[in-house]
Amino acid sequence: MSIVHKIGRRKTSVARVYVKPGAGNITINGRDAKEYFNTEMLVYKVNQPFLLTETVGQYDVTVNVFGGGITGQAEAIRLGVSRALCEINEENRLALKPAGLLTRDARMVERKKPGQKKARKRFQFSKR
């Protein structure tokens, strides 16, 4: 098996994920995952597909991620890794799909509308 390339997106973050057989190293923008994400929760989100498919330590992951904040980036990486694991072994889909890791979360920040005060996004609701 060669390198599997997949893309994951969340909010305005885009992650290009490259998965290959290895020792379980995760490199994000040239840095280790624990160094890049300063909280354990975000590192857990990145590792979640491996935990569900019981493939921890079997694949090396290289990620180029840009845009958005660190939470959006972590969830974009999680989607990319999940898609890559499904391409490597179709049986992984049975573990990842019920957990919701193969679904692209399309929610985005609502744009600011003109004529509103400061950062408000919607006009005042009126029943009449």
Secondary structure, DSSP 8 states (H G I E B T S, - for coil): ---EEEEEEETTEEEEEEEEESS--EEETTEEHHHHS-SHHHHHHHHHHHHHHT-TTSEEEEEEEESS-HHHHHHHHHHHHHHHHHHH-GGGHHHHTTTTTTS----------TTSSTT--S------
